[in-house]
Amino acid sequence: MNNKGFRRGSFQSSTSDEDMVEIAGGALDFSITDDDPPLDREMLGGFSLYNGGGMNGTSQMMDFLEEPLPGVGTYEDFNTIDWVREKSRDRDRHREIASKSKESTWALIHSVSDAFSGWLLMLLIGLLAGSLAGLIDISAHWMTDLKEGLCLSGFWFNHEHCCWNSNETTFEDRDKCPEWESWSQLIIGHREGAFAYILNYFMYVLWALVFSLLAVLLVRGFAPYACGSGIPEIKTILSGFIIRGYLGKWTLIIKTVTLVLAVSSGLSLGKEGPLVHVACCCGNILCHLFTKYRKNEAKRREVLSAAAAAGVSVAFGAPIGGVLFSLEEVSYYFPLKTLWRSFFAALVAAFTLRSINPFGNSRLVLFYVEFHTPWHLLELVPFILLGIFGGLWGSFFIRSNIAWCRRRKTTKLGKYPVLEVLLVTAITAVLAFPNEYTRMSTSELISELFNDCGLLDFSKLCEYVNDFNSTTGDDLPDRAAGPGVYTAMWQLALALILKVFITIFTFGMKVPSGLFIPSMAVGAIVGRLLGVGMEQLAYYHHDWTIFSGWCSQGADCITPGLYAMVGAAACLGGVTRMTVSLVVIMFELTGGLEYIVPLMAAAMTSKWVADAIGREGIYDAHIRLNGYPFLEAKEEFSHKTLAMDVMRPRRNDPVLTVLTQDSMTVEDVEAIINETTYSGYPVVVSRESQRLVGFVLRRDLIISIENARKKQDGIVSTSIIYFTDHSPPLPPTSPSMLKLRSILDLSPFTVTDQTPMEIVVDIFRKLGLRQCLVTHNGKLLGIITKKDVLKHIAQMANQDPDSILFN
């Protein structure tokens, strides 16, 4: 990290948690990720340094209030922010603006613009996120079709748009037109025959390998943070952790490009999760245009929460679902003001995507459907069965994927990410091409499975025996399945097996990879299979007790597409453990409110079943796998331990490292900084009394001392550092003294040694603390950091406490 305002001189500030970090299975070096600069240099408003008694006995004072120190009040990489300090700083800034607004018209205009800046920022985030999502959708659609052929009338047209422009397309063969030619037609002149099939097969696999190779090389070479879905890291960042560069400009550019390549390669992944990362990158970059968000990490995280909502809004065309997803799944601190702004950002993003119209059908997603047939109460039984399957699949997937990712991290496999991506792509493409349901993109597959068969549908899934004379409207009676339906059933069964297993190895590779779409595809296939089975059961056995009274012969009773939708919701819920936001996203996708109860039943059943097997969702599991310091707010701490059981130092540890308020020299403090790796130090009256005065951050100490050596005359190694209002009495011949009271936190959070850990954990969760000091009768005993709390929780859950990597 190249920080001009933070040059290291006679001592280093290398903390144990700032050199390397593991992201999605590989060790990455972030010394080059300087595209997300630390908070602005003018962060600290007041900072003063005073000379004490000089060499000649006169009291000389230097005031640096007008020259704020660059870097003071900011945070180092891979450290946790101080929520209390950041919110307090924002309140002070707001009070200052409010008081000045009464003094002049210009100050009033500044106050109004400051209040409006949040809404303007949301508007910009929505516009940028919606535009990028439209670009990704259009590009991915075109490149996916490029694997199968090319449009002669314009190579930039995908298959569907190419045939729209043709005058020779019939409705039944609307996917076949002379303007669109497969690779066999372009190379050897005909599309039929074994050699043509083999050539098309070869070109499909070749394009898939080219796309995935480009994706993994771009990620490795330019933005290592662009891999994965990004949601586990965004959850960690929103909880207050700093990962510089994760939401930077290079990550945004590379993630946008490689997401198109990864989706087009045909790998079993989706773009919906990574779109949340893309939107958060947009939010973080645009924050630098506005002072109050650029200078305050807590305010910036409010913006990122709204950006996450905009990301889901454009991913699924579900603005309300996006807001609820941000609230339920990713956000750590979500005040009411953020709720309104998230809603506005999601609205603008959805409107922008609708204006671009990437699919040409005036819809925001490829698999928008509308069902008209009402469901019956007895159908809740198969819906709950789908929920049970979703919970079982979710637990199986999480355990298998985490085991594979752990193997990737701990074996030589992690050293060859390019080879792994190419191998998984080759296996996927070779197995996918023979089956039309795996050859098509996963979004198209879900659209096909959600579809409610009408008279104008000619897919295999709609090849029923039409033995009726007339029908009214779009509602067709239940019919006997034709040979096309039976062929589609076994093809879908094979597709299910491939999707279930290949997704385990795909999620977590060094390419952008979302999990929403593959999970929904697995559930939609199972749901469609069950729906067709129920439909045929009702058709052939309509006189059974379970069908009598609501499903007479010739009636339209069962909608297989609805079962696919419920199955998709169940599997997505089983993997992510979403409930409310999942149901809202799914009914926004379908445009109908009457199916909320089936969706709720499936989502809750799936969560209950999955929670009974394992408490963690896939994102929480990856957070724990990577050792991020994330304190889960949803879990209860029920153990009867006390603060003294967790605090450091323990009984056999060295004594707690502290600074005294007015008796340590610059040399003493530099020695402590060199010998320890702590991110801060308690300040006490004296080593004998151990009475607590405050807490000072390591980074602020380093910057202040270095700055004083350069700018304040007479500061030498033997100069006394004091944190009090008045300088201590010293002989006239002593060197100049250094006053550092302005960087001292005079109100650190403290608990007594007898405080139950249940309360301590609650304080850390609700206030977002970095550390808490432990006292006994007013004397300092020890310190509890967020890392200590996480280690203690892991230990109580019989997990490895050393898996928590960062502070």
C-alpha positions in Angstrom: 0.0 0.0 0.0 1.6 3.2 -1.2 0.4 5.8 1.3 2.3 9.1 0.8 1.2 10.4 4.1 2.6 7.5 6.0 6.4 7.0 5.5 8.1 4.6 7.9 11.3 5.9 9.3 13.3 4.5 12.2 10.8 1.9 13.1 8.4 -0.4 11.2 4.6 -0.6 11.6 4.2 -4.1 10.3 1.3 -5.7 12.1 0.8 -9.4 12.0 -2.3 -9.1 10.0 -1.4 -6.7 7.2 0.9 -8.7 4.8 -1.2 -11.4 3.2 -4.8 -12.4 3.1 -6.5 -15.5 1.8 -9.4 -14.8 -0.6 -11.5 -17.7 -1.8 -8.7 -20.3 -1.5 -5.5 -18.7 -2.5 -2.8 -16.5 -0.8 -2.7 -13.1 -2.5 -0.3 -10.2 -2.0 -1.9 -6.9 -1.8 1.1 -4.6 -2.0 -0.1 -3.5 -5.4 -3.7 -2.8 -4.6 -3.5 0.9 -4.2 -6.7 1.7 -6.1 -8.7 2.2 -2.9 -6.9 4.9 -1.0 -7.2 5.4 2.7 -9.6 7.9 3.9 -8.8 11.5 3.0 -5.7 13.2 4.3 -7.7 15.9 6.1 -9.4 13.4 8.3 -8.3 14.9 11.6 -9.5 18.3 12.3 -7.5 19.2 15.4 -4.1 18.0 16.2 -1.6 20.1 18.2 1.9 19.5 19.3 3.5 21.6 22.1 7.1 22.2 23.1 7.6 22.1 26.8 10.5 23.7 28.5 13.2 24.4 25.9 16.9 24.2 26.3 17.0 27.8 27.4 14.3 27.4 29.9 11.7 29.4 28.0 8.3 27.8 27.2 7.9 27.7 23.5 4.7 26.3 21.9 3.9 25.2 18.4 0.3 24.8 17.3 -0.4 22.4 14.4 -4.2 22.9 14.5 -4.1 24.6 11.1 -2.0 21.8 9.6 -3.9 18.4 10.1 -1.6 15.4 10.0 -2.2 13.1 7.0 -3.2 9.6 7.9 -4.2 10.2 11.6 -7.6 8.8 12.3 -7.4 6.3 9.3 -6.9 2.6 9.4 -4.4 0.2 8.2 -5.2 -2.6 5.8 -6.9 -5.7 7.3 -7.9 -3.9 10.4 -11.4 -3.3 11.9 -12.8 0.3 12.0 -14.0 1.9 15.2 -17.7 2.4 14.6 -18.2 4.5 17.7 -15.4 6.9 16.7 -16.6 7.2 13.1 -20.2 7.9 14.1 -19.1 10.4 16.7 -16.9 12.1 14.1 -19.8 12.4 11.7 -22.1 13.8 14.4 -19.4 16.5 15.1 -19.2 17.3 11.4 -23.0 17.6 11.1 -23.2 19.9 14.2 -20.5 22.1 12.8 -22.3 22.4 9.4 -25.6 23.1 11.1 -24.2 25.8 13.4 -22.4 27.5 10.4 -25.5 27.4 8.2 -27.0 30.3 10.2 -24.0 32.6 9.6 -24.1 33.1 5.8 -26.0 32.2 2.6 -23.0 30.3 1.3 -22.9 28.2 4.5 -26.6 27.5 4.2 -26.2 26.3 0.6 -23.3 24.1 1.7 -25.6 22.6 4.4 -28.3 21.9 1.9 -25.9 20.3 -0.6 -24.4 18.2 2.2 -27.9 16.9 3.1 -28.7 16.2 -0.6 -25.4 14.6 -1.4 -26.5 11.2 -0.1 -29.5 11.1 -2.5 -27.4 12.3 -5.4 -24.9 9.5 -4.6 -27.7 6.9 -4.7 -28.8 8.2 -8.1 -25.3 7.8 -9.5 -24.9 4.3 -8.0 -28.2 3.2 -9.5 -27.4 4.6 -12.9 -23.9 3.1 -13.0 -25.0 -0.3 -11.6 -28.0 -0.6 -14.0 -25.8 0.4 -17.0 -23.1 -2.2 -16.1 -25.7 -4.9 -15.5 -27.3 -4.2 -19.0 -23.9 -4.3 -20.6 -23.1 -7.6 -18.8 -26.5 -9.2 -19.8 -26.1 -8.2 -23.5 -22.5 -9.3 -23.8 -23.0 -12.6 -22.0 -26.0 -13.4 -24.2 -24.1 -12.7 -27.3 -20.9 -14.6 -26.3 -22.9 -17.6 -25.0 -24.5 -18.0 -28.5 -21.1 -17.4 -30.1 -20.1 -20.9 -29.0 -22.7 -22.4 -31.3 -22.6 -20.1 -34.4 -22.5 -16.7 -35.9 -25.0 -14.2 -37.4 -24.1 -13.4 -41.0 -26.3 -10.2 -41.1 -24.2 -8.8 -38.2 -21.8 -10.6 -36.0 -22.9 -8.5 -33.1 -26.3 -10.1 -33.0 -27.0 -13.0 -30.8 -29.0 -16.0 -32.1 -32.4 -14.6 -31.0 -31.9 -11.1 -32.3 -30.4 -12.4 -35.5 -33.5 -14.4 -36.3 -35.8 -11.5 -35.3 -34.5 -9.6 -38.2 -35.0 -12.4 -40.7 -38.0 -12.5 -43.0 -37.8 -16.3 -43.5 -38.4 -17.3 -39.9 -41.5 -19.4 -39.2 -43.1 -19.3 -35.7 -42.5 -23.0 -35.1 -38.9 -22.8 -36.2 -38.2 -19.3 -34.8 -34.7 -20.4 -33.7 -33.7 -21.4 -37.2 -33.1 -18.8 -39.9 -30.7 -18.6 -42.8 -28.9 -15.6 -41.3 -27.7 -17.7 -38.3 -25.2 -20.4 -39.2 -23.6 -22.9 -37.0 -19.9 -23.4 -37.0 -20.2 -26.5 -39.2 -22.1 -24.6 -41.8 -19.5 -21.8 -41.8 -16.6 -24.2 -42.0 -17.8 -27.2 -44.1 -21.0 -25.9 -45.6 -23.7 -28.1 -44.0 -25.2 -28.6 -40.5 -26.4 -32.3 -40.7 -24.3 -35.4 -40.3 -21.8 -36.9 -37.8 -18.8 -34.8 -38.9 -20.9 -31.6 -38.6 -21.9 -32.6 -35.1 -18.3 -33.4 -34.1 -17.2 -30.0 -35.5 -19.9 -28.1 -33.6 -19.0 -30.1 -30.5 -15.3 -29.2 -30.9 -16.0 -25.5 -31.4 -18.3 -25.4 -28.4 -15.6 -26.9 -26.1 -12.9 -24.7 -27.7 -14.8 -21.4 -27.2 -15.6 -22.4 -23.6 -11.9 -23.0 -22.9 -10.9 -19.7 -24.5 -13.4 -17.7 -22.5 -12.5 -19.4 -19.2 -8.8 -19.0 -19.9 -9.1 -15.3 -20.6 -11.2 -14.9 -17.4 -8.7 -16.6 -15.1 -5.7 -14.9 -16.7 -7.3 -11.4 -16.3 -8.2 -12.1 -12.7 -4.7 -13.4 -11.8 -2.9 -10.7 -13.7 -4.8 -7.5 -12.8 -7.3 -8.0 -10.0 -7.0 -11.1 -7.7 -10.0 -9.8 -5.8 -12.3 -10.2 -8.8 -12.7 -13.9 -8.3 -15.6 -15.6 -6.5 -19.0 -14.1 -5.8 -17.7 -11.4 -3.4 -20.7 -11.6 -1.0 -18.7 -13.2 1.9 -16.1 -10.4 1.6 -18.7 -7.7 1.3 -20.5 -9.0 4.4 -17.1 -8.8 6.2 -16.4 -5.3 4.9 -19.8 -4.1 5.9 -19.2 -5.4 9.4 -16.3 -2.9 9.6 -13.3 -4.8 8.2 -10.9 -3.0 5.8 -9.7 -4.8 2.7 -8.1 -2.2 0.5 -8.6 -2.7 -3.2 -11.5 -5.1 -2.9 -13.9 -2.5 -4.1 -11.5 -0.5 -6.2 -11.5 0.5 -9.9 -9.4 -2.3 -11.2 -11.6 -4.9 -9.4 -14.7 -3.3 -10.9 -13.2 -3.3 -14.5 -11.8 -6.8 -14.4 -14.9 -8.3 -12.6 -17.2 -6.8 -15.2 -15.2 -8.2 -18.1 -14.4 -11.6 -16.6 -18.0 -12.1 -15.4 -19.1 -12.0 -19.0 -16.4 -14.4 -20.0 -17.1 -16.8 -17.1 -20.8 -16.9 -17.7 -20.3 -17.3 -21.5 -17.9 -20.2 -21.0 -20.8 -22.4 -19.8 -19.5 -23.1 -16.3 -22.1 -23.9 -13.7 -22.1 -20.4 -12.2 -24.3 -17.3 -12.3 -23.8 -13.5 -12.6 -26.2 -12.5 -9.9 -23.9 -12.8 -6.8 -21.0 -11.0 -8.6 -23.4 -8.2 -9.6 -23.7 -7.3 -5.9 -19.9 -7.0 -5.8 -19.9 -4.9 -9.0 -22.6 -2.6 -7.5 -20.6 -2.2 -4.3 -17.5 -1.3 -6.3 -19.5 1.4 -8.0 -20.7 2.7 -4.6 -17.2 2.7 -3.2 -15.6 4.5 -6.2 -18.4 7.1 -6.3 -18.0 7.8 -2.6 -14.8 9.6 -3.3 -16.8 12.3 -5.1 -18.4 13.3 -1.8 -16.4 14.5 1.2 -18.5 13.2 4.0 -18.4 9.6 2.6 -14.8 9.8 1.5 -13.6 10.8 5.0 -15.8 8.5 7.1 -15.7 4.7 6.9 -19.0 4.2 8.8 -20.9 6.5 6.4 -19.2 4.7 3.4 -20.6 1.4 4.7 -24.1 2.8 4.7 -23.6 3.6 1.0 -22.3 0.1 0.3 -25.4 -1.4 2.0 -27.6 0.6 -0.5 -25.3 -0.5 -3.4 -25.8 -4.1 -2.5 -29.5 -3.6 -2.7 -29.1 -2.0 -6.2 -27.0 -5.1 -7.2 -29.7 -7.6 -6.4 -32.3 -5.2 -8.0 -30.6 -5.5 -11.4 -29.6 -9.1 -10.9 -33.2 -10.3 -10.5 -35.3 -7.3 -11.5 -36.5 -7.2 -7.9 -36.0 -3.7 -6.3 -37.9 -4.6 -3.1 -36.2 -7.9 -2.9 -32.9 -6.2 -3.2 -33.5 -3.9 -0.3 -34.6 -6.9 1.9 -31.6 -8.9 0.7 -29.3 -6.1 1.9 -31.1 -5.9 5.2 -31.4 -9.7 5.8 -28.2 -11.1 4.3 -25.3 -8.7 3.9 -25.7 -5.5 6.1 -24.3 -5.2 9.6 -25.5 -1.7 10.4 -28.7 -0.7 8.6 -30.4 2.5 10.0 -33.8 3.7 8.7 -32.1 6.3 6.5 -30.2 3.6 4.8 -33.4 1.7 4.1 -34.9 4.7 2.2 -31.7 5.3 0.3 -31.4 1.6 -0.6 -34.9 1.7 -1.9 -34.1 4.7 -4.1 -30.9 3.2 -5.4 -32.6 -0.1 -6.2 -35.4 1.8 -8.0 -33.0 3.8 -10.1 -30.9 0.7 -10.9 -34.0 -1.2 -12.0 -35.3 1.7 -14.1 -31.9 2.1 -15.8 -31.8 -1.6 -16.7 -35.4 -1.5 -17.9 -34.5 1.4 -20.2 -31.6 -0.6 -21.7 -34.0 -3.6 -22.1 -31.1 -6.1 -22.5 -33.4 -9.1 -23.4 -35.6 -7.3 -25.8 -38.8 -8.4 -24.0 -39.3 -5.3 -21.7 -38.4 -7.5 -18.7 -35.5 -7.1 -16.4 -34.6 -10.8 -16.3 -34.6 -13.7 -18.7 -36.8 -16.0 -16.7 -39.8 -13.7 -16.0 -43.0 -15.7 -16.0 -46.7 -15.3 -15.2 -48.9 -18.1 -13.9 -52.7 -18.0 -14.1 -53.9 -21.2 -12.5 -54.6 -21.0 -8.7 -53.0 -23.6 -6.5 -54.9 -26.0 -4.2 -54.3 -26.5 -0.5 -53.3 -30.2 -1.0 -50.4 -29.1 -3.3 -48.7 -27.8 -0.1 -47.6 -31.4 0.5 -45.4 -31.6 -2.7 -44.3 -28.0 -2.1 -43.1 -28.9 1.4 -41.3 -32.0 -0.1 -39.5 -29.6 -2.4 -38.6 -27.6 0.7 -37.1 -30.7 2.3 -35.1 -31.5 -0.8 -33.9 -27.9 -0.9 -32.7 -28.1 2.7 -30.9 -31.4 2.1 -29.3 -30.2 -1.1 -28.2 -27.0 0.5 -26.5 -28.8 3.4 -24.9 -31.3 1.1 -23.6 -28.6 -1.2 -22.2 -26.4 1.6 -20.4 -29.3 3.2 -19.0 -30.6 -0.1 -18.0 -27.2 -1.4 -16.3 -26.1 1.8 -14.4 -29.5 2.0 -13.2 -29.0 -1.6 -12.2 -25.3 -1.0 -10.3 -26.3 2.1 -8.5 -29.0 0.1 -7.7 -26.4 -2.5 -6.2 -24.1 0.2 -4.2 -26.8 1.9 -2.8 -28.8 -1.0 -0.9 -28.1 -4.2 -4.2 -27.7 -6.1 -4.4 -24.1 -5.0 -1.1 -23.3 -6.7 -2.5 -24.1 -10.2 -5.7 -22.0 -10.5 -5.4 -21.7 -14.3 -5.1 -25.5 -14.8 -8.1 -26.1 -12.4 -10.3 -23.6 -14.3 -9.4 -25.2 -17.6 -10.0 -28.7 -16.4 -13.4 -27.9 -14.8 -14.4 -26.0 -18.0 -13.4 -28.9 -20.2 -15.3 -31.4 -18.2 -18.4 -29.2 -18.0 -18.3 -28.4 -21.8 -17.7 -32.1 -22.8 -20.6 -33.3 -20.7 -22.9 -30.4 -21.4 -23.0 -30.3 -25.2 -24.8 -33.6 -25.9 -27.7 -32.5 -23.6 -29.7 -29.6 -24.9 -30.7 -28.6 -21.4 -27.1 -28.3 -20.2 -25.9 -26.8 -23.5 -28.1 -23.7 -23.2 -27.2 -21.1 -20.6 -28.5 -21.7 -17.1 -30.7 -18.6 -17.2 -32.4 -20.0 -20.4 -32.8 -23.4 -18.7 -34.5 -21.8 -15.7 -36.7 -19.8 -18.1 -37.7 -23.0 -19.9 -38.4 -24.8 -16.7 -40.5 -22.0 -15.2 -42.6 -21.7 -18.5 -46.3 -22.5 -18.3 -47.0 -24.5 -21.5 -49.5 -22.8 -23.8 -50.7 -23.5 -27.3 -47.9 -21.6 -28.9 -45.1 -23.4 -27.1 -43.1 -25.9 -29.1 -40.4 -27.1 -26.7 -40.1 -30.7 -25.7 -41.4 -29.9 -22.3 -44.7 -28.9 -23.9 -45.2 -31.9 -26.2 -48.4 -33.1 -24.8 -51.1 -35.2 -26.5 -53.8 -32.7 -27.6 -57.0 -34.6 -27.5 -59.4 -31.7 -26.8 -61.6 -29.8 -29.2 -61.5 -26.3 -27.9 -60.0 -24.2 -25.1 -60.7 -20.8 -23.8 -57.9 -18.4 -23.1 -54.4 -19.6 -22.2 -55.5 -22.2 -19.6 -55.1 -25.6 -21.2 -56.5 -28.7 -19.5 -54.1 -31.3 -18.0 -53.1 -33.6 -20.9 -51.3 -36.9 -21.3 -47.5 -36.5 -21.8 -46.2 -37.1 -25.3 -42.9 -38.6 -26.3 -41.2 -35.2 -26.2 -42.0 -34.8 -22.5 -40.6 -38.2 -21.6 -37.4 -37.5 -23.6 -37.1 -34.1 -21.7 -37.6 -35.9 -18.4 -34.6 -38.1 -18.7 -32.5 -35.3 -20.2 -33.4 -33.1 -17.2 -32.5 -36.0 -14.9 -29.0 -36.2 -16.4 -28.8 -32.4 -16.3 -29.6 -32.5 -12.6 -26.8 -35.0 -11.9 -24.3 -32.8 -13.8 -25.4 -29.6 -12.1 -25.4 -31.1 -8.6 -21.9 -32.3 -8.8 -20.1 -29.8 -11.1 -21.3 -26.8 -9.1 -19.4 -28.1 -6.0 -16.1 -27.8 -7.9 -17.0 -24.6 -9.8 -17.9 -22.3 -6.9 -14.7 -20.8 -5.4 -12.5 -21.1 -8.4 -10.4 -18.1 -9.6 -13.1 -16.7 -11.8 -16.2 -14.6 -10.9 -18.8 -17.1 -9.8 -22.3 -16.6 -8.4 -24.3 -19.3 -6.7 -27.9 -18.0 -7.1 -28.5 -19.3 -10.7 -26.9 -22.8 -10.3 -28.9 -23.4 -7.1 -32.1 -22.2 -8.7 -31.4 -24.5 -11.7 -31.1 -27.6 -9.5 -34.3 -26.8 -7.6 -36.1 -25.9 -10.9 -35.2 -29.2 -12.5 -36.4 -31.2 -9.5 -39.5 -29.0 -9.2 -40.4 -29.5 -12.9 -39.9 -33.3 -12.7 -42.2 -33.4 -9.6 -44.7 -31.1 -11.3 -44.9 -33.2 -14.4 -45.3 -36.3 -12.3 -48.1 -34.7 -10.3 -49.8 -33.5 -13.5 -49.8 -37.0 -15.0 -51.0 -38.5 -11.7 -53.9 -36.0 -11.7 -54.7 -36.8 -15.4 -54.7 -40.6 -15.1 -56.1 -40.8 -11.6 -58.4 -37.8 -11.3 -60.9 -40.0 -9.4 -58.5 -40.6 -6.5 -59.5 -39.1 -3.2 -56.7 -36.5 -3.1 -57.8 -35.1 -6.5 -61.6 -35.5 -6.3 -63.4 -32.3 -5.7 -60.8 -29.9 -7.2 -59.3 -31.7 -10.2 -61.9 -33.1 -12.5 -61.2 -34.6 -15.9 -60.4 -31.9 -18.5 -59.5 -29.3 -15.8 -56.3 -27.4 -15.6 -55.2 -28.5 -12.1 -51.4 -28.7 -11.9 -48.9 -26.1 -13.2 -45.5 -27.8 -13.5 -43.8 -24.4 -14.0 -45.0 -23.4 -10.5 -43.4 -26.5 -9.0 -40.1 -25.5 -10.8 -40.3 -22.0 -9.3 -41.0 -23.4 -5.8 -38.2 -25.9 -6.1 -35.8 -23.1 -7.2 -36.7 -21.0 -4.2 -36.3 -24.0 -1.9 -32.8 -24.9 -3.1 -31.6 -21.2 -3.1 -33.0 -21.0 0.5 -31.2 -24.1 1.5 -27.9 -22.9 0.3 -28.1 -19.2 1.4 -30.6 -19.5 4.3 -32.5 -16.5 3.0 -36.2 -16.4 3.9 -38.1 -13.1 3.5 -35.9 -11.5 0.8 -36.0 -14.8 -1.1 -39.8 -15.0 -1.2 -40.1 -11.4 -2.3 -37.4 -11.8 -5.0 -39.3 -14.9 -6.3 -42.7 -13.3 -6.4 -41.2 -10.2 -8.1 -39.8 -12.6 -10.7 -43.2 -14.1 -11.4 -45.4 -11.0 -11.1 -48.0 -12.8 -9.0 -48.9 -12.5 -5.4 -51.1 -15.5 -5.1 -48.1 -17.9 -4.9 -46.5 -16.3 -1.8 -47.8 -19.1 0.5 -46.2 -22.0 -1.5 -43.0 -20.0 -1.7 -43.0 -19.3 2.0 -43.8 -22.9 2.9 -40.9 -24.1 0.7 -38.4 -21.5 1.9 -39.2 -22.0 5.6 -39.1 -25.8 5.3 -35.8 -25.7 3.4 -34.3 -23.4 6.1 -35.5 -25.6 9.0 -34.1 -28.8 7.4 -30.8 -27.1 6.5 -30.4 -25.5 9.9 -31.1 -28.9 11.5 -28.0 -30.3 9.7 -25.7 -27.3 9.9 -26.3 -23.7 11.1 -24.2 -21.9 8.5 -25.3 -20.7 5.1 -22.8 -20.8 2.2 -21.6 -17.2 2.7 -21.0 -17.6 6.5 -19.2 -20.9 5.8 -16.8 -19.2 3.4 -16.3 -16.3 5.9 -15.2 -18.9 8.5 -13.1 -20.8 6.0 -11.2 -17.6 5.1 -10.9 -16.6 8.7 -12.5 -13.2 8.3 -13.3 -11.4 11.6 -17.0 -11.4 11.2 -19.2 -11.4 14.3 -22.5 -13.0 13.3 -25.4 -10.9 14.8 -28.0 -13.7 14.3 -26.4 -16.3 16.6 -26.9 -16.4 20.4 -24.0 -16.7 22.8 -25.3 -18.9 25.7 -22.1 -19.9 27.6 -21.5 -18.8 31.2 -18.0 -17.3 30.9 -16.7 -14.0 32.2 -14.7 -11.2 30.7 -11.7 -12.3 32.9 -11.7 -15.7 31.2 -11.2 -14.1 27.7 -9.1 -11.0 28.3 -5.4 -10.8 27.6 -3.0 -11.2 29.3 -3.8 -14.6 30.7 -2.3 -15.9 33.9 1.0 -17.1 32.4 1.3 -14.4 29.7 3.6 -11.4 29.9 2.1 -8.3 31.4 -0.1 -6.0 29.4 1.8 -3.5 27.3 0.8 0.0 28.3 1.9 3.6 27.9 2.1 6.1 30.8 0.5 9.5 30.6 3.6 11.7 31.2 6.7 9.7 31.9 7.8 7.9 28.7 10.3 9.2 26.2 10.0 9.0 22.4 12.6 6.3 22.4 10.5 4.2 24.9 7.4 4.5 22.8 9.3 3.6 19.6 10.8 0.6 21.3 7.3 -0.7 22.3 6.0 -0.1 18.8 9.0 -2.1 17.3 8.7 -5.0 19.8 4.9 -5.5 19.5 2.4 -5.9 16.8 -0.7 -4.6 18.6 -3.0 -2.1 16.9 -3.3 0.1 20.0 -2.1 0.7 23.5 -3.9 1.6 26.8 -2.6 4.7 28.5 -2.4 4.7 32.3 -1.4 7.2 35.0 1.6 5.2 36.0 2.8 1.6 35.9 2.3 1.4 39.7 -1.3 2.7 39.9 -2.5 1.2 36.5 -5.4 3.8 36.6 -6.8 4.0 33.1 -6.5 7.3 31.2 -7.4 6.3 27.7 -6.5 4.4 24.5 -4.2 5.4 21.6 -3.9 3.7 18.2 -0.6 2.4 17.0 -1.0 4.0 13.6 -1.8 7.5 15.1 1.3 7.2 17.3 3.6 6.3 14.5 2.4 9.2 12.2 2.4 11.7 15.0 5.9 10.9 16.2 7.3 10.9 12.7 5.6 14.2 11.9 6.9 15.8 15.1 10.5 14.7 14.3 10.2 16.5 11.0 8.3 19.6 11.8 8.9 20.4 15.5 12.3 21.6 16.7 14.0 19.9 19.5 12.1 16.6 19.4 14.7 13.9 20.0 14.7 10.3 21.3 14.9 11.5 25.0 11.9 13.9 24.6 9.1 13.1 27.0 5.7 12.2 25.4 2.7 13.3 27.5 -1.0 12.8 27.1 -2.2 15.3 29.7 -3.5 18.9 29.3 -0.5 20.4 31.0 3.1 19.4 30.6 4.8 17.6 33.6 7.4 19.6 35.6 10.9 18.9 34.2 14.4 20.4 34.6 15.1 23.5 32.4 17.8 21.6 30.6 15.5 18.8 29.4 14.7 18.6 25.6 11.4 19.7 24.1 8.3 17.6 25.1 5.7 16.2 22.7 2.0 16.6 23.5 -0.2 13.9 22.0 -3.4 14.4 23.9 -5.4 15.0 20.7 -4.9 11.4 19.4 -5.9 9.9 22.8 -9.3 8.3 23.1 -10.4 9.5 26.5 -13.6 7.4 26.5 -12.6 3.9 25.6 -15.2 1.2 26.3 -14.5 -0.6 29.6 -16.1 -3.5 31.4 -15.3 -5.1 34.7 -13.6 -8.4 35.0 -16.9 -10.0 36.3 -19.0 -8.9 33.3 -20.6 -12.0 31.7 -19.2 -12.7 28.2 -22.8 -12.8 26.9 -23.0 -9.0 27.6 -19.5 -8.4 26.2 -20.4 -10.2 22.9 -23.6 -8.2 22.7 -21.6 -4.9 23.2 -19.2 -5.9 20.4 -22.1 -6.8 18.1 -24.3 -3.8 18.6 -21.6 -1.1 18.9 -19.1 -2.5 16.4 -16.2 -2.2 18.8 -12.6 -3.0 17.9 -11.5 -3.6 21.6 -12.8 -3.3 25.1 -10.6 -2.7 28.2 -11.2 -4.8 31.3 -10.8 -3.1 34.8 -11.1 -4.1 38.4 -11.9 -1.4 41.0 -10.9 1.2 38.4 -7.5 -0.4 37.6 -6.6 -1.7 34.2 -6.4 -5.5 34.1 -6.5 -6.5 30.5 -8.0 -6.0 27.0 -10.5 -7.9 24.9 -10.3 -7.5 21.1 -12.8 -8.5 18.5 -10.3 -11.3 17.6 -10.4 -12.6 21.2 -14.2 -12.6 21.1 -14.2 -14.6 17.8 -11.6 -17.0 19.1 -13.6 -17.6 22.3 -16.9 -18.2 20.3 -15.0 -20.7 18.1 -13.5 -22.4 21.1 -16.9 -22.7 22.8 -18.3 -24.3 19.5 -15.4 -26.8 19.6 -13.8 -25.2 16.5 -10.2 -24.3 15.9 -9.7 -20.8 17.5 -6.6 -20.2 15.4 -8.8 -20.1 12.2 -9.4 -16.4 12.9 -6.7 -14.8 10.9 -7.2 -11.1 11.3 -7.5 -8.6 14.0 
